[in-house]
Amino acid sequence: MSTTPLAERMRPTILDDIVGQEHITGQGSILRSAMDQGRIPSMILWGPPGVGKTTLANVITQTLHAPYFQLSAISSGVKELREVIEQAKSTTGTVLFIDEIHRFNKSQQDALLGAVEKGVIRLIGATTENPFFEVNSALLSRCQVFILKALEEQQLINLLQQAIAKDLLLQTKKIELKETAALINISGGDGRKLLNLLELVAQSGDSIITDALVMKVAQQKIALYDKSGEQHYDIVSAFIKSMRGSDPNGAVYWLARMIEGGEDVKFIARRMLIFASEDIGNANPNALLLANTTFDAVSKIGYPESRIILSQCATYLASSAKSNAAYEAIAKAQHAVKQLGDLSVPLHLRNAPTQLMKQMDYGKNYQYSHLGEGNFIEQEYLPDPLKNSAFYIPGNNARENELRKFLKERWKGKYGY
């Protein structure tokens, strides 16, 4: 029996076999065109776990037949980096893949900069974190950022079906995939985790895979396929959901699990910063202020003292009134932009810095709100196709009910407040 995990056995070797990410790998894409020409830029691959960042790096190097080095930012330091760079100086077109590049500190990233700038190496960095925050600007400016998308349900099902049809070990088990919901839910959209869970279930002896069987196996053996670090994402998910569910006890427990596991303090604080706007928003604007202050504080202090600051913030956020109205508002507005395209700015709202623009009625009929009673004058601020569209609907909590009252007094029935 092979000791190589199923996800590794099924790892694609050519672009066309990669499931999902067609916006990056498809015909006519920037990356494919660069590969066809035998030249790739240094790049950062940004996306959630298990969507193909490492796979894409492997495919690129195999396709280009380039000298290849791989480092993990968790276990490698400046010494290992310099050794690779020295070896790369004697070859041409060397590719260096760095997993979790966001974990490199400034000095480690600086050690890369010169080699990337001079073309000694072509860097492929993989990260689950926003590189515009976590990669220093000088290095980032020399890299093309490619954003990998979370795999959709049908793409995950395709992965399962391909594995059952093509993997030699699974073929001997004559597996029938009757239900997929539990496999997909437990794996959380992580393709690697999904395939390794499928293998665990296949080893149970049952050839017909149902949701009940998957849950039974997962509860017994979940740690076996979680050993490569994916549990980190399950725990932060439980942390966020505990705060969202207004349970400070659950939140502080999962926080303790992350702290004891050596989780990066900035990773935890950043999640709370996002949570403060996404799940609390205008129900308690102080939540964002505290979360931001927490991020600044733990960035300066580190462990062990940071655990107290993180605990204060987590318990406060969990105990706060909740609203996702701001999150919903921007989601609806972005959907309108995608559906209706770039609608013209109404003439009265346009800037008119030149005489010609004034003659074209730019800014005409705009009314300066501060001249009205209560610093308000009713006028239209949306393009014609979106008139009366209410994107922001205040939540039903004390603070947002005040906002609702304020808006209703001014807009009357226009937006349905």
QUIPENOR-V662084 format. One record per backbone hydrogen bond with DSSP energy under -1.0 kcal/mol. CO is the residue of the C=O (numbers start at 0). NH is the residue of the N-H. E is the energy in kcal/mol with one decimal. If there is no record, write none. Layout:
co & nh & e
CO & NH & E
CO & NH & E
This chain:
co & nh & e
4 & 8 & -2.1
5 & 9 & -2.1
7 & 10 & -1.1
13 & 16 & -1.4
14 & 17 & -1.7
20 & 23 & -1.8
20 & 24 & -2.5
21 & 25 & -2.4
25 & 28 & -2.1
28 & 32 & -2.4
29 & 33 & -2.1
30 & 34 & -2.4
31 & 35 & -2.7
32 & 36 & -1.3
33 & 38 & -2.5
34 & 37 & -1.4
41 & 143 & -2.7
42 & 124 & -2.6
43 & 145 & -3.0
44 & 126 & -2.5
45 & 147 & -3.0
49 & 190 & -2.5
51 & 55 & -2.6
52 & 56 & -1.9
53 & 57 & -2.4
54 & 58 & -2.6
55 & 59 & -2.4
56 & 60 & -2.0
57 & 61 & -2.5
58 & 62 & -2.7
59 & 63 & -2.1
60 & 64 & -1.1
60 & 65 & -1.6
66 & 94 & -3.1
68 & 96 & -3.1
70 & 98 & -2.4
71 & 75 & -1.9
76 & 80 & -1.9
77 & 81 & -2.7
78 & 82 & -1.9
79 & 83 & -1.9
80 & 84 & -2.5
81 & 85 & -2.3
82 & 86 & -2.0
83 & 87 & -2.4
84 & 88 & -1.2
86 & 89 & -1.2
87 & 90 & -1.6
93 & 121 & -2.9
94 & 68 & -2.4
95 & 123 & -2.8
96 & 70 & -2.9
97 & 125 & -2.6
98 & 72 & -2.6
99 & 102 & -2.3
100 & 103 & -1.8
104 & 108 & -2.5
105 & 109 & -2.7
106 & 110 & -1.6
108 & 112 & -1.3
111 & 115 & -2.3
112 & 116 & -2.9
113 & 117 & -2.3
114 & 119 & -1.7
114 & 120 & -1.4
121 & 95 & -2.3
122 & 42 & -3.4
123 & 97 & -2.4
124 & 44 & -3.8
125 & 100 & -2.1
126 & 46 & -2.1
129 & 132 & -1.8
129 & 133 & -1.9
130 & 134 & -2.4
135 & 139 & -2.7
136 & 140 & -2.3
138 & 141 & -1.2
139 & 142 & -1.8
143 & 43 & -2.3
145 & 45 & -2.8
151 & 155 & -2.2
152 & 156 & -2.3
153 & 157 & -2.3
154 & 158 & -1.9
155 & 159 & -1.9
156 & 160 & -2.6
157 & 161 & -2.6
158 & 162 & -2.1
159 & 163 & -2.3
160 & 164 & -2.0
161 & 165 & -2.6
162 & 166 & -2.2
166 & 170 & -2.1
167 & 171 & -1.0
169 & 172 & -1.3
170 & 173 & -1.1
175 & 177 & -1.3
175 & 208 & -2.9
179 & 183 & -2.4
180 & 184 & -2.8
181 & 185 & -2.6
182 & 186 & -1.7
183 & 187 & -1.0
186 & 189 & -1.5
189 & 193 & -2.5
190 & 194 & -2.2
191 & 195 & -2.1
192 & 196 & -2.0
193 & 197 & -2.3
194 & 198 & -2.1
195 & 199 & -1.8
196 & 200 & -2.5
197 & 201 & -2.6
198 & 202 & -1.7
200 & 203 & -1.6
206 & 175 & -3.1
208 & 177 & -1.2
208 & 178 & -2.0
209 & 213 & -2.2
210 & 214 & -2.4
211 & 215 & -2.0
212 & 216 & -2.5
213 & 217 & -2.9
214 & 218 & -2.2
215 & 219 & -1.2
216 & 220 & -2.7
217 & 221 & -1.7
220 & 223 & -1.9
225 & 228 & -1.4
228 & 231 & -1.2
229 & 232 & -1.7
229 & 233 & -1.0
230 & 234 & -2.7
231 & 235 & -1.8
232 & 236 & -1.6
233 & 237 & -2.1
234 & 238 & -2.3
235 & 239 & -2.5
236 & 240 & -2.5
237 & 241 & -1.9
238 & 242 & -1.9
239 & 243 & -2.8
240 & 244 & -1.9
241 & 246 & -2.6
242 & 245 & -1.8
246 & 250 & -2.2
247 & 251 & -2.3
248 & 252 & -1.7
249 & 253 & -2.4
250 & 254 & -2.0
251 & 255 & -2.1
252 & 256 & -2.1
253 & 257 & -1.9
254 & 258 & -2.5
255 & 259 & -3.0
256 & 260 & -1.4
257 & 262 & -2.7
258 & 261 & -1.8
263 & 267 & -1.7
264 & 268 & -2.6
265 & 269 & -2.5
266 & 270 & -1.7
267 & 271 & -1.7
268 & 272 & -2.0
269 & 273 & -2.2
270 & 274 & -2.3
271 & 275 & -2.3
273 & 277 & -2.8
274 & 278 & -2.9
275 & 280 & -2.3
278 & 322 & -1.9
279 & 282 & -2.2
280 & 283 & -1.3
283 & 286 & -2.2
284 & 288 & -1.1
285 & 289 & -2.7
286 & 290 & -2.5
287 & 291 & -2.4
288 & 292 & -2.3
289 & 293 & -2.6
290 & 294 & -2.2
291 & 295 & -2.1
292 & 296 & -2.6
293 & 297 & -2.8
294 & 298 & -1.5
296 & 300 & -1.8
297 & 301 & -1.4
301 & 305 & -2.0
303 & 306 & -1.6
304 & 307 & -1.6
305 & 309 & -2.9
306 & 310 & -2.0
307 & 311 & -2.4
308 & 312 & -2.3
309 & 313 & -2.8
310 & 314 & -2.5
311 & 315 & -1.8
312 & 316 & -2.8
313 & 317 & -2.3
314 & 318 & -1.6
323 & 327 & -2.7
324 & 328 & -2.4
325 & 329 & -2.0
326 & 330 & -1.8
327 & 331 & -2.5
328 & 332 & -2.3
329 & 333 & -2.5
330 & 334 & -2.0
331 & 335 & -2.1
332 & 336 & -2.0
333 & 337 & -2.4
334 & 338 & -2.4
335 & 339 & -2.8
336 & 340 & -1.9
340 & 342 & -1.5
345 & 348 & -1.8
346 & 349 & -1.3
346 & 362 & -3.4
353 & 357 & -1.7
354 & 358 & -2.3
355 & 359 & -1.4
356 & 361 & -2.6
357 & 360 & -1.7
360 & 363 & -1.7
362 & 365 & -1.6
367 & 370 & -2.3
368 & 371 & -1.9
371 & 374 & -1.9
382 & 385 & -2.0
383 & 386 & -1.7
385 & 388 & -2.3
394 & 396 & -1.5
396 & 400 & -2.7
397 & 401 & -1.2
398 & 402 & -1.5
399 & 403 & -2.8
400 & 404 & -2.2
401 & 405 & -2.4
402 & 406 & -2.7
403 & 407 & -2.7
404 & 408 & -2.3
405 & 409 & -1.2
406 & 410 & -3.2
407 & 411 & -1.7
410 & 413 & -2.6
